[in-house]
Amino acid sequence: MTVPIRQAKAVVGKGYGRLLTGIGYLVAASICAMAVLITLDVGLRAFRVGNLPWLNEVAEYALYAGTFLAAPWALRLGAHVRIDIVVDGLPDRASRNLEQFVDLLGGGVCAVLLYFGCVGTLEAYEFGHMQFKTITIPNWPLLSVFALSMLLLTVEFASRFARACRPGAARDEDRDLTSGM
């Protein structure tokens, strides 16, 4: 592989890592904002000054979006739920093969979900499906969050698989991904 291709891959990898880190920070900021706004709402109600009737829905949407959008970031950091009892009991080569299989399986599942997420988003947009609650919004932006998350998860699983295929690749919990962010 030529040096410019390696450099381009490094730049893309760092950019992707920064994107996921930025999403992680945005999700954290939204959680902080919700904590402040919920406290404010409780205070307003306690002093009988009023309330924020839209807050429950905004919190609901923020939690939904945050959960899906932070998943690729958590996967990249290795902060996802893992059950290591089988992987730890295997020899290194078998352990790496199992991790590669799981990365392929996870990527495949996310790719299928990406397809259906895109189909659902496009249909919601075409048919003008709406959420009718205190705040009325179209369904397609909500569904696009799911599709974007599945795209990022597919990319992350592919990236994990590629890293695991390199000679001398470390196991998942030993990978230092902070250098790529």
N, C-alpha and C positions, 0 to 999 in steps of 0.2 A: 504494500500500500504506500502510495507516495505521501510525502510530508504535507502538501496542501490539503489532501483529503483527510488526513488525521487531524490537522488543525481545524478544518471545517467541522468535523465530527465533534471535536472538543468544544468548539464555540456553540454548536447546536445543543450539545449535552448540558453545557453550563446555562444556556438560555432557558432550556426546558426546566432545569433544576430551579432557576430563579423564578420562573413562572409558577411552579408548584409551591415554592416558598412564599411568593407573593399571595397566592390564593390562601395558603395557610394563615398568613397574617391578616388577610381580609376576614376570614372566618373568625379568627380570634377577636378582631375588632368588633365584628357584628355581635358576638356573644357578650362582649363588654358593654356594648351599646344597649343590648336587650336588658342586661342586669341593671343598668342605670335607669332606663326607661320604665322598667317594671317597678323599681323602687320609687320613682317619681309618681307613677300611677297610683301606687298604694298610698303614698303621702297625700296626693290630691284627694283621694277618696276619704282618707282618715280625717282630713280637715274640711271635708264637704265643699271643696272648691270646684270639683268636677272630676273628670276622668279622661282617659285616652281610649275611646271605644275601638279604635283601629289597631291597638297594640297587640291584642291576642293574635290577630291574623298575621300581622307583620312578624311577630315572633315565630309563629308557625311556619311561615315561608322562609324565614331566616334559618331556622333549625333544619328544615328540609334541604335547602340549598347548601347550607354549611356541611351537613352530613355527607352529601354526595360529593361536593367539591373538595372536601378535605381528605377523602378516601385515597386518591392517588398520592397525595403528599404523605399521608401516614404510611402507605405501602412503600414509597421510596425511602423513607426513614427507617423502615423495619419496625414501625410502631404499631403494626396491625396485630391482630390476635393470631398466635401461632401455637400449635401443639407439637412440641419438639420431642416427645418421648420416642417416637418411631425414628425420626431423623437422627437423633443423638445416638441411638443404638446401632445404627448402620455404619459400615466402613465408609471412609471419606468418598470413595468413588460412587458407591451406591447412594450415599446421601446426596451427592451432587446430582446424580441422575434423577433421583426422586424430586429434588428441587426444580430441575429443568422440566420434568413432567408436569409438576404442579403449576409452574409458570406458563407452560403451554396451555394447560387446561384452563387456568384462570384467564389467560388472554383470549382463548376461544370463547369462553362463556361471555366475557365482556364484549367481544366483537359481535356476538349474536344479540346481546342486549342493546348494543349500540345501534344495530340495524333496526330493531323494533322501536327503540327510542326515537330514531330519526323518522320512521314511518308514522309513529304516533304524533310527533311534533308537527310534521307536515300536514297530517289529516286535521289536527286541531286548528292549525292555521287556515287551511282551505275551507273548513266548515265553520270557522268562527266560533268555536267552542269557548265558553266563558265560565269563570268562577263567580257566582253570585253570592256574595256574603256582605259584610259591612263595606268592604272594598271590592269593587267589580273589576276584575282583570281578565285578560285572555288566558287560556290554558297553555298556549304554545310556549310562552317564556318559561313556565314551570317545567314543562316537558323537555325543553331544550337544556335545562340544567342537568337533567338525567342523562341526556344524550352526550353532552359535553363531558360529564363525569365518566361515562363508559368509554369515550374516546381516549381520555387521559389515562384511564386504567388499562386499556388495551395497549397503549404506547408504553406504559410503565411495565406491564408484564413482559412485553417484547424486549424492553431494555434489560430487565432482570434476566431474561433467558439468554440474551446476548452476552451479558456480563458473566453468567454462570458457565457459558461455553468457552470462555477464554482459558487458555492453559494456565494452571496455577490459580484459578479463581477461588476466592475465599467463599466460605459458606455465608448464607444470608445474614446471620447475626454478626459476622465478622467484617462485613463490607463497610468501608468508610465512604459514605455518600455525601458528606458535608463538603468535600472538596469540589463536587460538581454543582454546587449551589451558590 
